[in-house]
Every structure is written in structure tokens, then in C-alpha cells.
Amino acid sequence: MLSLFRQTVICLLLLWVPVSWAAQSGWLHFADNNHASVRLRADTSPQGETQVLLDVKLEDGWKTYWRSPGDGGVAPTITWNEPLKAAQWFWPVPQRFDVAGITTQGYQHQVNIPIKLADKLPTKIAGVLTLSTCKDVCLLTDFPFEITPMQGDATFAHDYAQAMGKVPLPNGLTDVLKAGYHNAELVVQATRSAGWQKPELYLDTPEDASFGKPKIRVDGETLWATIPVSDGWDGVGPDLRGRHLSLVIADNGVAQQSSVTIDAAPMVPDEGDDLALWQVLLLALLGGFILNLMPCVLPVLGMKLGSVLLVEKQDQRQIRQQFLASFAGILTSFMALALLMTVLRLTHQAVGWGIQFQNVWFIGFMVLVMMIFSANLFGLFEIHLSSKVTTKLATQGGSGLSGHFWQGALATLLATPCSAPFLGTAVAIALGASLPTLWGIFFALGVGMSLPWLLIAMRPSLALRLPKPGRWMLWLRRILAVMMLGSALWLASLLPVHFSATANGPAEEKIAWQPLSEQAIQDALAQNKRVFIDVTADWCITCKINKLNVIARDDVQAALQEPDVVALRGDWTLPSKEITEFLKQRGQAGVPFNQVYGPNSPAGKPLPTLLTRDVVLNSLTEAKGNK
């Protein structure tokens, strides 16, 4: 009987003190807001730490807000009846909502927000939850609550752990994270070795600034996010450099909470997909065609046309075969370049147009080849074939076309140090695009350069209409020899720089060139100065043309020596990781590259590949700004 009495008392105590349940407020509703339901649950650990779980349910179309709502809304808050010294909120990864140009950050459907209370708490916890909910209209609702924390509820522990699993981790997503500010834009740069799939960025907004919607771009392992900054109205936002930025980056279910110090903004590469693919391919065709007119290629094309004149009684079929062989040589060489660029991309090496001219052995080989061609054209030696070989070639109808193939290949090699109009844009896009696009653009470049050769192949009669052989052919041969010798001497002039520590600029230049760096640009802009950037290389023909025709002019030299102008030069003659990265960040793959910065051009204005006096002077004037 006594045992039965004791069991009854214990059962009553268990019913009266539900020690296995976490206290909860039950689902709370408000008469004027039937679109939201909230519930608070609490559980105290043996160590004295109290865990609170705020559950929010919303009807379809309604949303509430993250800790930093954005341009509208209010984050959920709790006003405790007895003030607590340490109430730590853990915010799950939010979503972004964009309506009529306004961007906000928050939650829809359902969200569970964990909270930790570390103070010595009263038996009952009471307060008022203030929740902002919006759809077509926004409601701010107060939900009074009262809960009594207990211990040991397995269901609560499971729900709390699930909610904490949706909270961003302090690391594990990014390898490198930087932030910078410039010209009313915040730039976030994040590198992840595993690459990016569907990245999202959420920012804590300063009290005196407003952030617009991030524009995110992924370039391989690097994520670039550009965020417009304002004062919340129509004015420019404050200078954020030196401040701390709190942000969350999420990608495919993984999220990281980070804090970085805002520095000067890194330069975001131009987006190659601003142009449609057909436009890029058209640029590649034009750029390849113009290469035939550059000083690098013209000697070979002239020699090719001269070969038609130097051999009597060539029929149209033979001319067609020769020029088609040269076309094959050009196209094969461009495909070989595409393969080289692919290998360099996959092995994370420097990629650029004409980078083989940074190799002393390549230059030496090309000098030898050009000298041999020149000596042959001058008549210093002749290659005589045996009668047996001559007869075989004749009976095969001119099928020995390897020499013409290699003429096309040589023309391609000599074209690589030239950066013709349209070519730079096409190559820059190719080197930053997907591999299939890269191969397509290099194919179009090859076809573009081959157009004059294809024209003769399709209409051999054009070559046969050239003047009949005569003494003038000897003069043509000498002219071609001089052109080829000039190309060889130019190539030979590139060799000394590989055996000396530095290279001196032209003696006629009076400009106080300073080494190129991102920091030098930012320092000059901070002093309200203008910046003229010249990235060049000794092997770049177009660079030399720009120097002689534009930069060396007295009026341009005078403009670049003005007190508020800083002239920065980058030399890419030899391999340079810094210069390669500088060009890559600006979507460039070759030289020359010129750019002007200033108070009125804080983002930098790229100049055309072929400079003119008016372009340089006008760009410097436009960048000056008002005194």
C-alpha cells in the first residue's frame, strides 16, 4: 500500500513539473496580423546557458527580415522585461528580395532563429518580440511572451541543432577574402580553390550608407562582387576605406560569416560577355585580317606574292595549291596557339598575346630564320635540287607544298607581337572565356588573317594579272630582302634586354616614368592627380609606333610632365607576374595598353590600341576635373 502511494506521488510530480519538456510560449498570433505566427521555446543546460529558439511562420508572399534588412524593413528584436547583458542571436543565411529597385535581405515561409542567453536568469523569461512583415504592405507587430526554461528536452535539442546548422560558419568557404572601396562602389574579391557554383553575398549595412544589389561575376576560382554605395537618398555614400565590413558569402548550401577591413578597391576585370559571340568572332576576323598590313607580317606576304612572279608559267591550279597550303599553315599555327593558351590556362601559367617573345631562345631562332630568308633573297646562296628531285616535283604537279605551308606558319609567328585594332579585344575575351569559345575565336583569327591568301586561292587569275617577269623583279626581290633583313634586325634588337638588368627608354623622352602598380594609381588619385599608364614591351611593334608617333611628340611630352600628372610605365619585355596580373584585371591579354585616371575618370579610361595625339591629350583634359 505504501509503495502504491509513493508511485502515485511521483507520477503527480512528473505531471506537475514537466522536466522533460522545454518551456514554450505556444504559437502566438495577433488580431491585426494574421499573416504571421511566432513561437518561442527555451531550454537551460546544466552549465547555466539558456538556449532560446524563435520560430516564425509566414503566409505565402510574406517575408520578414535579416539582422541587416537592406533598403527597407526592420530586423526582429526582443525587448526583455528584465534587461539581459548577453543575448546572442545567430542568424541563418537569408534570401535577397528585389522590388522596384529596392533590395532587402530576409526570410519567407519559415525561419528558426537560435538565441543564447548567458546571464543568470529569473525563473520566468518575459518580453516583447517586435516583428516586421511585408508583402504589398508592411506591418510592425508586437508579440508579448512569457516562458519558463527547463532542462533536457531531446526534441528541442534536435530543433536547435538543426537551426544552428543553417547559421554561417566562421571559415571553410573562401581561401582569400578582400574588400575595397572606390568611386561610390564597394568591391568584394573572394577566392575559392574549389570554384564557385551559385554564389550569393549578404552585407551588413553601415548606419550612414546604403548598399545596392551586388553584381557578382565569377572568373575561375575568383568571385568579384561590385556593390553600389549611396547615402540612402540620391547622394554619394561615405568613404568606407579603413572601416570593418561584416558579410556572409554562401554557395550551394555552404555559408561563411566574415569580417574584413575595407581597403582601396581592386580593379574588376571587364566582362567579356558584354559582346555577343558573333560580335566577338567578327572582331577576331577583322583583327586577323588587319594583321596582314602590320610591319610584322607584310614582308612575308610580299615574299609570297613575289614567289608567283619569280616562277614563270605558273598555272592557276598551281597557284591555288600554293596559297591554300599557306592558308593551312596560318590556320594550323593559330590552332597551335589556341592549344598553347589552353595548356597555360589549365596549368595556371601566364597567358598573353605575344608572350613567346619574352623567351630569348625563341627570339634567337626567329632571327636565324629571318636572316636565312633575307640572305636567300639577296642571292647570297641558292638551294639547288638534284635533277631527280626536280623531275619528281614536276611530275607530281607541284605537290611539294610544305614550303608554302611553313610560309603561312612563319607569317603567324611574326604576327604575334602585333596588337592590331580589334585583335586585342578578341584575344582578351578569348583568354578569359570558356575553352570552346577560346578555340572558336582563335579559329576566326586564323581565318581573318588568311583572307588575302584565300582570295588568291579562290581567284588565281588575280596573281596572274601581275606584270610580266622582267628586270623589275630583281628590284622587287631586293626590296623583299631588305624588308626581311629589317625584320631580322628588329628581332635581334630584342636580345640585349635579356642579358641586362634593365632596359632604358628612348633618349628623346623627358617624362619621369615611375614603376606601374595598383598602389601608385591609388596614391595619385588620393592626391587629386591624373595618371597616364603605358604598358609596353620592346618586342611590340605597335608599342613602338605609339611611342614614335604620339608619346614622343613635344605637346604630349609637355602634357605628361604637368605637375598634377603621374606617368606610370609597365615593361612586359621580360616575363612579369605583376604586369600580367595588372593586364588580366583589366581584361587585357597583350600590349600596348594605355589608360588614363583622374578626378573625372576615377575608374580609369582605356585608350585605343593605336594612339593618336588628340586621344591622349583629350583624355588627360577630361580626367582633370574642376579645380
Sequence and secondary structure as in RCSB ss.txt:
>XXXX:A:sequence
MLSLFRQTVICLLLLWVPVSWAAQSGWLHFADNNHASVRLRADTSPQGETQVLLDVKLEDGWKTYWRSPGDGGVA
PTITWNEPLKAAQWFWPVPQRFDVAGITTQGYQHQVNIPIKLADKLPTKIAGVLTLSTCKDVCLLTDFPFEITPM
QGDATFAHDYAQAMGKVPLPNGLTDVLKAGYHNAELVVQATRSAGWQKPELYLDTPEDASFGKPKIRVDGETLWA
TIPVSDGWDGVGPDLRGRHLSLVIADNGVAQQSSVTIDAAPMVPDEGDDLALWQVLLLALLGGFILNLMPCVLPV
LGMKLGSVLLVEKQDQRQIRQQFLASFAGILTSFMALALLMTVLRLTHQAVGWGIQFQNVWFIGFMVLVMMIFSA
NLFGLFEIHLSSKVTTKLATQGGSGLSGHFWQGALATLLATPCSAPFLGTAVAIALGASLPTLWGIFFALGVGMS
LPWLLIAMRPSLALRLPKPGRWMLWLRRILAVMMLGSALWLASLLPVHFSATANGPAEEKIAWQPLSEQAIQDAL
AQNKRVFIDVTADWCITCKINKLNVIARDDVQAALQEPDVVALRGDWTLPSKEITEFLKQRGQAGVPFNQVYGPN
SPAGKPLPTLLTRDVVLNSLTEAKGNK
>XXXX:A:secstr
 HHHHHHHHHHHHHHHS TTS EE   EEETTEEEEEEEEEEEE TTS EEEEEEEEE TT EEEEEEEESS   
 EEEESS  S EEE     EEEEETTEEEEEEESEEEEEEEE S   SSEEEEEEEEEESSSEEEEEEEEEE  B
S  HHHHHHHHHHHTTS BSSSS SEEEEEEETTEEEEEEE TT  SSEEEEE   TT EE   EEEEETTEEEE
EEEEE SSSSB    TT EEEEEEEETTEEEEEEEEEEE       GGGS HHHHHHHHHHHHHHGGGSTTTHHH
HHHHHHHHHHSTT  HHHHHHHHHHHHHHHHHHHHHHHHHHHHHHHTT    TTGGGG HHHHHHHHHHHHHHHH
HHHTS      HHHHHHHHHTTS   HHHHHHHHHHHHHHTT   TTHHHHHHHHHHS HHHHHHHHHHHHHHHH
HHHHHHHH THHHHTS  SSTHHHHHHHHHHHHHHHHHHHHHTTSGGGGSS     TT     EE  HHHHHHHH
HTT EEEEEEE TT HHHHHHIIIIITSHHHHHHHTSTTEEEEEEE SS  HHHHHHHHHTT  SS EEEEEETT
EEEEEE  SS  HHHHHHHHHHHH   
